[in-house]
């Protein structure tokens, strides 16, 4: 809606978007928006921005000297959505495979080192403590690739907000619940519950504990001591049945 009226947020980041318990969204710090005054023929630029939400083409630039475009906001929006779906992990966070100190996020963004695509021997690998990118609905993974890889040199390829909305709604129709813990909700493109596996990888700390575990206070207890590597092999028994959570797809107004 802002873009349709000629505004650009510019300083889009996690601190400037507030969400109420009713799911109503409020954007704050709107005094930093980029505003075009058609009557005066003047552009009031956005003079600030967080490096980790800044697209590669603006890294290292002086914001007071730059006219922003909706494609710049689309990069920051992609970062926010990635963090919401991936337990707060930044899309360019990962394990550095080079020598010396790991470069900061802004250098990784500028170089286009998105660690979730590309050859396995690239300069970065996915962070081992983060959820696997495979947990995401395939269509969402494709949009993230468009945002962070394809948009590296062609910003116009970054998904617009409507594309994210429609794909998230589509992904919602493919959700199922784990038979072991109904708080474990995941896409039906997966054969096994990724959150059960993640709880095991985290030494028993469940990111989405069951209601019974919360009532018993088990989510507040320290995780049990991890077993040896030999003792942590997962069972090859077939997975329990899954419960569908499919709902009618919402249509955009």
N, C-alpha and C positions, 0 to 999 in steps of 0.2 A: 504494500500500500504506500509506503514511503517512496519507493523507487518510482511508482506510477505518478507521483506528484512532484518528482524532480529533486527529491532529497536523497542524500547518501549519508548513512550512519557514520562511516569512517572509523571511529574508535569503537568497533564492535568487539566486545570481550565479555568474559564471564561475570565481571563486576557490574556491568551496565544493564543486565537483564534479570529482572526479579519475577518469580513465579509464585502465585498465591496457592493456598491449599485447594482452591476451587479451579486451579489450572489457568487462571487469568494471568496474562503476561503484561508486565510494565517495563518499558525501556526508560532508563534514567540517564542523567548527564547529557540531555538532549541539547544543551548549549554548545556542544562540540560538533553537532551535525554540520555537514556541508550544505549550504543554502544558496540557491541562485535567486537573486533579486532581479526579476525581468524588467521591472520599471526603471531601475537605475542601471541595468546592464552590468551588475557586479556580482562576482562569485565570492561568497564568504566561506573560505576553506576550513576544513577540519585540520587543526594544527597539532593534534595529538594522536597517539596510537600505541598499542602494546606490540612489541616485536613478534611474540609468539602467535599473534592473530593477524599479522601483516603479510600480504601476499608477496611472492618472491620479487615481482617487478618493482615493489616499493621499498624493499629492504635497503637500508643505507641512505634513503632519500630524505630530504628535509620536507616534512609534511606541509609547512606553510607555503612551499613552492609548488605543490602538486594539486591538480584537480582530480578529485576522486571520481570513480565510476561504480555502477552497481556490481561490476565484475570483481571489484576489490572487496565489497561487502560479502560477496558469495564465498570468498575464501574464508573469511572469519566465521561465517555461518557454518561452513563445512567443518571447521575446527570444533565449534561448539557442539554440533550434532555428534561428531565422532566421540568427544569426551563424554557426552550424555549416555551413549550406547556402550562405551568401553571402560566403564568404571573410572572415569576421570583421566585416562591416559591420553596424552597429546599425540596426534597422528604422526608426528615426526620424532617422537621419543623412541629410543631403541638402543641396542648394544653396539658400541663403536668397535669396528674390527681393524681400525688403522693403528698407527703408532702415535705416541704422544697423548696429550689431553683431548678428550672428546670435544668437538666444536659445540658451541651453544646452539640452541634451537634456531635462532635467526639465521645462522650460517647454513644449517641443514635445509631450512626452507628455501633460502636463496639458491642453493645448489640443486634443489629438487630431489633430495634424498629421502623419499617416502619409502620406509622400510618394508611395507606390506605388499609390494609388487617388485618385479624385476628379478634378475638372476640371484640365486642363493649366495653367491660370493660377493655381493655388493658391499659397500663400505659400512652398512648398518644392517643389523638383524632386529626383528621384533623384540621388545622387552620381554624377558621370560616371566616377569611377574604380572604382565598384562593379560587380559583375555585374548584368546586367539581370534584373529580376524575372520576365521572360518565360522565363528558363532553367528555372524551377521547374515541376514538374508542376502542371497546372491545379488539381487537388484541394488541393495544398499552398497554392497562392496563395489559394484560397478560405478555408482555415483561418486564414491570416495576416490576411485581411480581417476575418474574424469576431473574431479576437483583438484587433486594434489599431484597427479602425474600429467595427464593430458593438458591441464590448464597451466602447466609450468611456462610454456611459451605461447600458448593460445588461450588467454584468460576468458575469452568468450565461450569456451567449452565447459566452463564450470557450471554445475547445475544451478538453476534458479530456485527460489524458495518453493514455487509450486511443484517442481519436480521432486523435491525432498518430501513435501507433504503427501503427494500421491504415492510415492514409493513406501513411505512409512505406513500409510494406510494399507497398502498392498501387503507389506510384511506382517501387519497385525492379523490379517486373515489367515496367515500360515503359522500361527503360534499354537503350540501344544504344551500341556503341563506334564511334568515328570510324575510317574506313578509313585515314586518313593517320597517325594516332597513336592506338594502342589505349589510351593513358592518358586520352584524352578521352572520358569517358562522360557521356551526356546523355539526356534524355527523348525518346521517339520522337514527341512532339507537335511537335518542331522539324524544319524542313526541312533546316537546315544545322547544322554543328557550332559551338556558341557559343564553345568554347574556342579553336578556330582563329582565329575572329574576334577574340576577346579578346586572344590573343597578338599579333595584328596591331595592335590598339588600344594595347597596352602597349609598342609599339616593338620587338617581337620577344622580349619576356620572357614565356615560356610558363609559366602557373601550374601546369600538369601536364606537364612535359617527358617525352618518350619515354624508354624504357630505354636506347636507343642514345645519346640526347643526354646522359643522365646519365653513362653510361660514358665518353663522350668529354669530359666536363667542360664541355660547352657551356652547361649551366645556371648555371655559375659565372662565365661571361664577361659583360662588360657588353653590354647590347643594342645592336644596330647603330644608327647615326644614322638618325632617322626621315626618310622622304622627304617631299617637299612635298605639300600637299593634293591637287594635281593628280595626283601620282604614286601616291597611296594609294588610288585607286579600285579596289574589289575586282572581280575577274573575274566576268563574268556566265556563265561556263561552268557546266554542270550539276555538282552536287555528286557526289562519288564514293559508291559504295554504302556502306551502314552494316551493321554486324554486330550482330545482336541479342544482348543479354545477359539475356534473360528467364529467370527461374527460377520454380519453383512458389511461389505465395504462401504465406507462413508463416501459420499459424492461431494466434490467441491461445489460451493455455492456459485 
